[in-house]
C-alpha cells in the first residue's frame, strides 16, 4: 500500500519538499515553545543561572541586572515562535490539501480510464454501486492518507527522535521511563492494527452495499412505484443500513481502545516524573523551569507516539481503499489492442463468422460452431429462441467481447487486427432502448460524432422523423433531457438514437430489436426512419417481430449455438422448419399484425 501511495505522490516531489520543510519548522517551533517560560521561571523570577548558550546571548542584560528586559525578550520570543509556527502551519495545510486533491484527481482519472477499457464481461459480474463507491469514497480515503498521513508519519518519527535527544540532555533518568514504556505501547499498536483493518474492511463493504441498493432502486423507480413495492425497497435499504451501523459500531469499539490506552500510559509516566521531579526540586537538584520544560517535552513526546498509534486507523482505511482500487486496476478483463493495428477509413461492410465458439462462462458456451457470411450492403435479419445468442453474435462484431475460438472477419481482416476506436467508429447501433445522456438534445445526437455541425445534426433529425417533436419543445435542440432521457417517450428516444447514428454515417449498422417496446404509431415512425438509415449500409437486425425483417436479403435462424437455417422469408417458410414455427407462433398469437396473412402460412 505504501508503494502504491508513494507512486501517486511522486509527481509532486517539489511540493512535498516544501510541506516537509514547513513541518520541520513547526516541529522546531514546538520544541522552542517551553523555553521562554523556563527563562521567566528560573532566571527572571528565580535566581538560577541561564543555560550556557542562553547566558552567552543574554548576559549583557543580566550583568546590568535588568531582569524585566529579559522577561520582555522572553515574551517577544514566545510571540515570534507562534508567528513562525503559524505561518509554517498555514503553508503546510494549503499545500497538503493541494497535493491531496491532485492525487485524488490523478487516481480518479486513472481508475476511470481503466474502467472505460474493461470489456462488458466485467460489468456483467460487478455491481455498479460498488464500483461507484470505490471511485468516490475509497479515493477520498487515499487522498487523505497521501496528502497528510504519509508526511505526518515522517515528521512524527523525526519529532520523537528530537524529543528523545533533548529529554536525555535535560534529564536522562526521566527519559528512560518514557523509553521503557514506548516498546510496549508500539507492540500493542501493531497487534491492534490487524483488528482495525478487518473491521474497516467490513464497514466499507456494507457502505458499498448501501450505494448499490439505492442506485438500483432509484434507477428503477418507475417499476417500483408501478408494482407498489416502495416498502420492500425501503426494507432492503434498512437491512443493509442496519448492517452498516453494526459494522461501524464494531469498528469504533476496537478503535476507541487506542486513545484510553495511550492516555493512561502518558498519565502514568507523567505521574512518575512529577513525583520524582518534586523530590529533585526540594533537594535543589532541579529547577522549576527545568521540570516545566521536561513535562512539556514529555507531553509532546507522547503526542507523536499517540499520533503514530492513531495513524493505524488511517493506515487501515487507506489499505482497504488501496485493495479495492487495485482490485479494479489489476483486472485484466480488457480487450487487448494491437498498437500497430489497422485504422480503416471506410469499411465496405463484408462480415464473416468462421467457426465461432463463445460463452460468457467458459463452461456454458452459447455459440459452439457458428458460421455466417454477410455481403457488403446486405440486410440480414437474425432470429431464434430466447437465449440462443442473437445479441451475442452482434456484440462480437465491435469486439465488446472476444471469441473463445474461431474468427470474426470484417472486409477480410480479423477484427482483432483493427484498432478498437477506428473499428467502432465504422459501426452504428440502434438498440431496443436508446440511452440518452444528461444534456441537450443537440449534444445527445452529436454524441457519436462531436464535431458534427448543427446543420448536419438537424438534417439527421429530419431524416429520423425527430425534427418536428424537437422543435415543439421549449428550447428546441437546446432542450435538456432528464437522466437517461426519462423526460421523453420511448418512440422519441428511439428517433433521437436513429438521428445519432445517421449523423455518424457508419457503413455497418447493428439493430437490436429497435421497435420491440414501441406502440404502433411510434413503430411506424421509427421503421420509416430506419429505412432511410439503412440505405447503402450493411445491416444486421435482431428481430422479435418477424414482420420487421420480412424483406431482409437473408434471414438467419440461430439455435443450439449454430446457424440452424438461413435464407429469405419465402425460402424459410417453404422449408417449414424452425423459422416457420416461429412465424406461425407469432401469427397465431396475433402479435405480427403488420403482415398480411398468407394462405400457406395458415
BELPE-V160337 format. One record per residue. N is the residue number from 1. RES is the residue in three letters. NEAR is the number of other C-alpha atoms within 8 Angstrom. Layout:
N:RES:NEAR + N:RES:NEAR
//
This chain:
1:UNK:8 + 2:UNK:5 + 3:UNK:6 + 4:UNK:8 + 5:UNK:10 + 6:UNK:9 + 7:UNK:8 + 8:UNK:11 + 9:UNK:11 + 10:UNK:7 + 11:UNK:6 + 12:UNK:8 + 13:UNK:8 + 14:UNK:6 + 15:UNK:9 + 16:UNK:11 + 17:UNK:8 + 18:UNK:9 + 19:UNK:12 + 20:UNK:11 + 21:UNK:8 + 22:UNK:12 + 23:UNK:12 + 24:UNK:9 + 25:UNK:11 + 26:UNK:13 + 27:UNK:10 + 28:UNK:8 + 29:UNK:12 + 30:UNK:8 + 31:UNK:9 + 32:UNK:9 + 33:UNK:10 + 34:UNK:10 + 35:UNK:8 + 36:UNK:12 + 37:UNK:10 + 38:UNK:14 + 39:UNK:13 + 40:UNK:12 + 41:UNK:11 + 42:UNK:15 + 43:UNK:13 + 44:UNK:12 + 45:UNK:7 + 46:UNK:8 + 47:UNK:7 + 48:UNK:7 + 49:UNK:7 + 50:UNK:10 + 51:UNK:6 + 52:UNK:6 + 53:UNK:7 + 54:UNK:8 + 55:UNK:10 + 56:UNK:7 + 57:UNK:7 + 58:UNK:9 + 59:UNK:8 + 60:UNK:7 + 61:UNK:11 + 62:UNK:10 + 63:UNK:7 + 64:UNK:6 + 65:UNK:6 + 66:UNK:9 + 67:UNK:10 + 68:UNK:7 + 69:UNK:8 + 70:UNK:12 + 71:UNK:11 + 72:UNK:8 + 73:UNK:8 + 74:UNK:12 + 75:UNK:9 + 76:UNK:8 + 77:UNK:9 + 78:UNK:10 + 79:UNK:8 + 80:UNK:8 + 81:UNK:11 + 82:UNK:9 + 83:UNK:8 + 84:UNK:11 + 85:UNK:12 + 86:UNK:9 + 87:UNK:8 + 88:UNK:12 + 89:UNK:11 + 90:UNK:8 + 91:UNK:10 + 92:UNK:13 + 93:UNK:8 + 94:UNK:8 + 95:UNK:11 + 96:UNK:12 + 97:UNK:9 + 98:UNK:8 + 99:UNK:14 + 100:UNK:13 + 101:UNK:9 + 102:UNK:8 + 103:UNK:13 + 104:UNK:12 + 105:UNK:8 + 106:UNK:9 + 107:UNK:10 + 108:UNK:10 + 109:UNK:8 + 110:UNK:8 + 111:UNK:12 + 112:UNK:9 + 113:UNK:8 + 114:UNK:10 + 115:UNK:8 + 116:UNK:6 + 117:UNK:8 + 118:UNK:12 + 119:UNK:11 + 120:UNK:8 + 121:UNK:10 + 122:UNK:9 + 123:UNK:9 + 124:UNK:7 + 125:UNK:6 + 126:UNK:8 + 127:UNK:9 + 128:UNK:8 + 129:UNK:13 + 130:UNK:12 + 131:UNK:9 + 132:UNK:9 + 133:UNK:12 + 134:UNK:12 + 135:UNK:12 + 136:UNK:8 + 137:UNK:8 + 138:UNK:15 + 139:UNK:14 + 140:UNK:9 + 141:UNK:11 + 142:UNK:13 + 143:UNK:12 + 144:UNK:10 + 145:UNK:12 + 146:UNK:15 + 147:UNK:13 + 148:UNK:10 + 149:UNK:11 + 150:UNK:9 + 151:UNK:9 + 152:UNK:8 + 153:UNK:10 + 154:UNK:8 + 155:UNK:12 + 156:UNK:12 + 157:UNK:9 + 158:UNK:8 + 159:UNK:11 + 160:UNK:11 + 161:UNK:8 + 162:UNK:8 + 163:UNK:12 + 164:UNK:10 + 165:UNK:8 + 166:UNK:8 + 167:UNK:14 + 168:UNK:11 + 169:UNK:7 + 170:UNK:8 + 171:UNK:9 + 172:UNK:9 + 173:UNK:7 + 174:UNK:10 + 175:UNK:11 + 176:UNK:8 + 177:UNK:9 + 178:UNK:10 + 179:UNK:8 + 180:UNK:8 + 181:UNK:9 + 182:UNK:8 + 183:UNK:8 + 184:UNK:8 + 185:UNK:9 + 186:UNK:9 + 187:UNK:8 + 188:UNK:8 + 189:UNK:11 + 190:UNK:8 + 191:UNK:8 + 192:UNK:8 + 193:UNK:11 + 194:UNK:8 + 195:UNK:9 + 196:UNK:14 + 197:UNK:13 + 198:UNK:8 + 199:UNK:12 + 200:UNK:13 + 201:UNK:10 + 202:UNK:9 + 203:UNK:12 + 204:UNK:8 + 205:UNK:8 + 206:UNK:13 + 207:UNK:11 + 208:UNK:11 + 209:UNK:11 + 210:UNK:11 + 211:UNK:12 + 212:UNK:12 + 213:UNK:11 + 214:UNK:9 + 215:UNK:9 + 216:UNK:9 + 217:UNK:10 + 218:UNK:7 + 219:UNK:6 + 220:UNK:8 + 221:UNK:8 + 222:UNK:6 + 223:UNK:7 + 224:UNK:12 + 225:UNK:9 + 226:UNK:7 + 227:UNK:6 + 228:UNK:7 + 229:UNK:9 + 230:UNK:8 + 231:UNK:7 + 232:UNK:7 + 233:UNK:10 + 234:UNK:8 + 235:UNK:8 + 236:UNK:9 + 237:UNK:11 + 238:UNK:8 + 239:UNK:8 + 240:UNK:11 + 241:UNK:11 + 242:UNK:8 + 243:UNK:9 + 244:UNK:11 + 245:UNK:8 + 246:UNK:8 + 247:UNK:12 + 248:UNK:11 + 249:UNK:8 + 250:UNK:9 + 251:UNK:12 + 252:UNK:8 + 253:UNK:8 + 254:UNK:10 + 255:UNK:9 + 256:UNK:8 + 257:UNK:8 + 258:UNK:11 + 259:UNK:9 + 260:UNK:8 + 261:UNK:8 + 262:UNK:10 + 263:UNK:8 + 264:UNK:8 + 265:UNK:9 + 266:UNK:10 + 267:UNK:8 + 268:UNK:8 + 269:UNK:10 + 270:UNK:10 + 271:UNK:8 + 272:UNK:8 + 273:UNK:10 + 274:UNK:8 + 275:UNK:8 + 276:UNK:8 + 277:UNK:10 + 278:UNK:8 + 279:UNK:8 + 280:UNK:10 + 281:UNK:11 + 282:UNK:7 + 283:UNK:7 + 284:UNK:7 + 285:UNK:7 + 286:UNK:10 + 287:UNK:10 + 288:UNK:10 + 289:UNK:11 + 290:UNK:10 + 291:UNK:10 + 292:UNK:10 + 293:UNK:11 + 294:UNK:11 + 295:UNK:10 + 296:UNK:9 + 297:UNK:11 + 298:UNK:11 + 299:UNK:9 + 300:UNK:9 + 301:UNK:12 + 302:UNK:9 + 303:UNK:8 + 304:UNK:12 + 305:UNK:10 + 306:UNK:10 + 307:UNK:9 + 308:UNK:10 + 309:UNK:10 + 310:UNK:10 + 311:UNK:10 + 312:UNK:11 + 313:UNK:11 + 314:UNK:10 + 315:UNK:9 + 316:UNK:12 + 317:UNK:12 + 318:UNK:13 + 319:UNK:10 + 320:UNK:12 + 321:UNK:13 + 322:UNK:12 + 323:UNK:9 + 324:UNK:10 + 325:UNK:13 + 326:UNK:8 + 327:UNK:8 + 328:UNK:10 + 329:UNK:8 + 330:UNK:6 + 331:UNK:7 + 332:UNK:5 + 333:UNK:8 + 334:UNK:8 + 335:UNK:11 + 336:UNK:4 + 337:UNK:9 + 338:UNK:9 + 339:UNK:5 + 340:UNK:5 + 341:UNK:9 + 342:UNK:7 + 343:UNK:8 + 344:UNK:8 + 345:UNK:5 + 346:UNK:6 + 347:UNK:10 + 348:UNK:8 + 349:UNK:13 + 350:UNK:14 + 351:UNK:13 + 352:UNK:11 + 353:UNK:13 + 354:UNK:11 + 355:UNK:11 + 356:UNK:16 + 357:UNK:14 + 358:UNK:12 + 359:UNK:11 + 360:UNK:8 + 361:UNK:6 + 362:UNK:7 + 363:UNK:5 + 364:UNK:7 + 365:UNK:12 + 366:UNK:12 + 367:UNK:13 + 368:UNK:12 + 369:UNK:9 + 370:UNK:13 + 371:UNK:11 + 372:UNK:8 + 373:UNK:8 + 374:UNK:9 + 375:UNK:9 + 376:UNK:10 + 377:UNK:11 + 378:UNK:11 + 379:UNK:12 + 380:UNK:14 + 381:UNK:13 + 382:UNK:13 + 383:UNK:14 + 384:UNK:10 + 385:UNK:7 + 386:UNK:5 + 387:UNK:5 + 388:UNK:11 + 389:UNK:12 + 390:UNK:12 + 391:UNK:8 + 392:UNK:7 + 393:UNK:8 + 394:UNK:10 + 395:UNK:10 + 396:UNK:12 + 397:UNK:9 + 398:UNK:11 + 399:UNK:11 + 400:UNK:10 + 401:UNK:10 + 402:UNK:7 + 403:UNK:10 + 404:UNK:8 + 405:UNK:8 + 406:UNK:10 + 407:UNK:11 + 408:UNK:13 + 409:UNK:13 + 410:UNK:12 + 411:UNK:9 + 412:UNK:7 + 413:UNK:8 + 414:UNK:10 + 415:UNK:13 + 416:UNK:8 + 417:UNK:9 + 418:UNK:15 + 419:UNK:14 + 420:UNK:9 + 421:UNK:6 + 422:UNK:11 + 423:UNK:13 + 424:UNK:9 + 425:UNK:8 + 426:UNK:11 + 427:UNK:12 + 428:UNK:14 + 429:UNK:9 + 430:UNK:14 + 431:UNK:9 + 432:UNK:11 + 433:UNK:9 + 434:UNK:9 + 435:UNK:8 + 436:UNK:11 + 437:UNK:10 + 438:UNK:10 + 439:UNK:9 + 440:UNK:11 + 441:UNK:13 + 442:UNK:10 + 443:UNK:9 + 444:UNK:12 + 445:UNK:13 + 446:UNK:13 + 447:UNK:8 + 448:UNK:9 + 449:UNK:8 + 450:UNK:7 + 451:UNK:5 + 452:UNK:9 + 453:UNK:6 + 454:UNK:7 + 455:UNK:6 + 456:UNK:9 + 457:UNK:14 + 458:UNK:9 + 459:UNK:8 + 460:UNK:12 + 461:UNK:13 + 462:UNK:10 + 463:UNK:11 + 464:UNK:18 + 465:UNK:11 + 466:UNK:13 + 467:UNK:10 + 468:UNK:8 + 469:UNK:8 + 470:UNK:10 + 471:UNK:10 + 472:UNK:7 + 473:UNK:8 + 474:UNK:6 + 475:UNK:7 + 476:UNK:9 + 477:UNK:9 + 478:UNK:8 + 479:UNK:10 + 480:UNK:8 + 481:UNK:15 + 482:UNK:10 + 483:UNK:8 + 484:UNK:9 + 485:UNK:12 + 486:UNK:8 + 487:UNK:6 + 488:UNK:8 + 489:UNK:7 + 490:UNK:9 + 491:UNK:10 + 492:UNK:11 + 493:UNK:14 + 494:UNK:13 + 495:UNK:14 + 496:UNK:14 + 497:UNK:13 + 498:UNK:13 + 499:UNK:15 + 500:UNK:14 + 501:UNK:13 + 502:UNK:11 + 503:UNK:14 + 504:UNK:9 + 505:UNK:7 + 506:UNK:12 + 507:UNK:14 + 508:UNK:12 + 509:UNK:14 + 510:UNK:12 + 511:UNK:13 + 512:UNK:12 + 513:UNK:11 + 514:UNK:11 + 515:UNK:9 + 516:UNK:8 + 517:UNK:8 + 518:UNK:9 + 519:UNK:6 + 520:UNK:6 + 521:UNK:6 + 522:UNK:10 + 523:UNK:11 + 524:UNK:8 + 525:UNK:9 + 526:UNK:14 + 527:UNK:9 + 528:UNK:9 + 529:UNK:13 + 530:UNK:10 + 531:UNK:8 + 532:UNK:9 + 533:UNK:10 + 534:UNK:10 + 535:UNK:6 + 536:UNK:6 + 537:UNK:14 + 538:UNK:15 + 539:UNK:13 + 540:UNK:12 + 541:UNK:13 + 542:UNK:12 + 543:UNK:12 + 544:UNK:7 + 545:UNK:10 + 546:UNK:10 + 547:UNK:8 + 548:UNK:7 + 549:UNK:12 + 550:UNK:8 + 551:UNK:7 + 552:UNK:11 + 553:UNK:9 + 554:UNK:12 + 555:UNK:14 + 556:UNK:13 + 557:UNK:13 + 558:UNK:16 + 559:UNK:11 + 560:UNK:9 + 561:UNK:13 + 562:UNK:11 + 563:UNK:12 + 564:UNK:10 + 565:UNK:10 + 566:UNK:10 + 567:UNK:10 + 568:UNK:12 + 569:UNK:11 + 570:UNK:6 + 571:UNK:8 + 572:UNK:14 + 573:UNK:11 + 574:UNK:7 + 575:UNK:7 + 576:UNK:9 + 577:UNK:8 + 578:UNK:9 + 579:UNK:13 + 580:UNK:12 + 581:UNK:9 + 582:UNK:8 + 583:UNK:9 + 584:UNK:10 + 585:UNK:8 + 586:UNK:11 + 587:UNK:11 + 588:UNK:7 + 589:UNK:7 + 590:UNK:7 + 591:UNK:8 + 592:UNK:11 + 593:UNK:7 + 594:UNK:5 + 595:UNK:6 + 596:UNK:5 + 597:UNK:7 + 598:UNK:6 + 599:UNK:5 + 600:UNK:4 + 601:UNK:7 + 602:UNK:6
//
